[in-house]
Amino acid sequence: MGKIDIYAVAGFSDKVAKIYFCDGLIFYLTSNKSVILALVVGYLKKDSDKNVNNVDDDAFLTYIQVAKEDFFIEHNEEFNINEANTLVGIMTS
């Protein structure tokens, strides 16, 4: 993983629970417990034109692409505008 995991896992937001890549087969956990009780491992795909704050069970998924790799960030609460802008900054830096 690249810059995104460092920022997200190291405290970009205290809402982040997991970061998925390799179509959801591999993921990183943060110190924040997910509100989704079941362990979900499997194929993730972007199925919406909306990239930020997509509802997934009781959590949210945000999709980003860095260096042609798809990442899905699972977060327990919606990202606010500042967090979304920080994420855009990470993606474009």
Legacy VTK file of the C-alpha trace (Angstrom):
# vtk DataFile Version 3.0
C-alpha trace
ASCII
DATASET POLYDATA
POINTS 93 float
0.000 0.000 0.000
1.034 3.577 -0.399
0.366 6.969 1.123
-3.297 6.297 1.670
-2.788 3.535 4.213
-0.322 5.613 6.181
-2.720 8.542 6.454
-5.834 6.468 7.032
-4.412 3.980 9.494
-2.264 6.538 11.305
-5.130 8.853 12.114
-6.451 10.624 9.033
-9.845 9.994 10.644
-10.934 8.254 13.821
-13.960 6.999 11.867
-11.943 4.561 9.716
-12.246 0.889 10.702
-10.775 -0.995 7.704
-9.045 -0.367 4.393
-9.670 -2.975 1.707
-7.651 -3.598 -1.447
-7.136 -6.453 -3.919
-10.902 -6.465 -4.521
-11.557 -6.817 -0.801
-9.526 -9.971 -0.332
-6.858 -8.169 1.681
-7.521 -5.502 4.277
-5.897 -3.523 7.039
-7.599 -3.024 10.387
-7.329 0.152 12.389
-7.655 0.446 16.153
-11.305 1.435 15.621
-13.805 -1.379 15.904
-16.090 -1.778 12.906
-19.826 -1.400 13.432
-20.296 -4.317 11.036
-20.273 -7.380 13.270
-19.616 -10.004 10.594
-16.192 -10.415 9.037
-16.684 -9.579 5.387
-14.022 -10.867 3.028
-14.730 -11.043 -0.629
-15.131 -9.186 -3.853
-15.692 -5.446 -3.586
-16.486 -3.357 -6.610
-17.444 0.226 -7.186
-21.148 0.136 -7.992
-22.021 3.805 -7.692
-20.938 7.078 -9.248
-20.703 8.400 -5.710
-17.269 7.760 -4.214
-17.739 9.039 -0.656
-20.079 7.896 2.122
-21.808 4.969 0.400
-23.984 3.114 2.915
-22.963 -0.513 3.487
-24.956 -2.279 6.211
-24.425 -0.099 9.291
-21.167 1.417 8.042
-20.012 3.518 5.111
-17.662 2.738 2.229
-15.584 5.311 0.392
-13.888 4.361 -2.861
-10.600 5.794 -4.083
-8.063 4.808 -6.693
-4.350 5.374 -6.168
-1.781 4.303 -8.778
-4.430 2.207 -10.578
-5.187 0.268 -7.382
-8.737 0.335 -5.991
-9.164 0.997 -2.279
-12.303 0.868 -0.187
-12.260 2.633 3.153
-14.822 1.352 5.638
-15.805 3.979 8.178
-18.303 3.914 11.018
-19.653 7.439 10.481
-20.049 9.629 7.425
-16.999 11.651 6.462
-17.611 15.371 6.826
-16.518 17.863 4.172
-13.106 18.429 5.805
-12.381 14.692 5.908
-13.520 14.296 2.296
-11.266 17.181 1.253
-8.348 15.640 3.158
-8.933 12.373 1.314
-8.960 14.194 -2.036
-5.708 15.888 -1.036
-4.118 12.530 -0.254
-5.245 11.125 -3.588
-3.870 14.033 -5.591
-0.589 14.627 -3.758
LINES 1 94
93 0 1 2 3 4 5 6 7 8 9 10 11 12 13 14 15 16 17 18 19 20 21 22 23 24 25 26 27 28 29 30 31 32 33 34 35 36 37 38 39 40 41 42 43 44 45 46 47 48 49 50 51 52 53 54 55 56 57 58 59 60 61 62 63 64 65 66 67 68 69 70 71 72 73 74 75 76 77 78 79 80 81 82 83 84 85 86 87 88 89 90 91 92
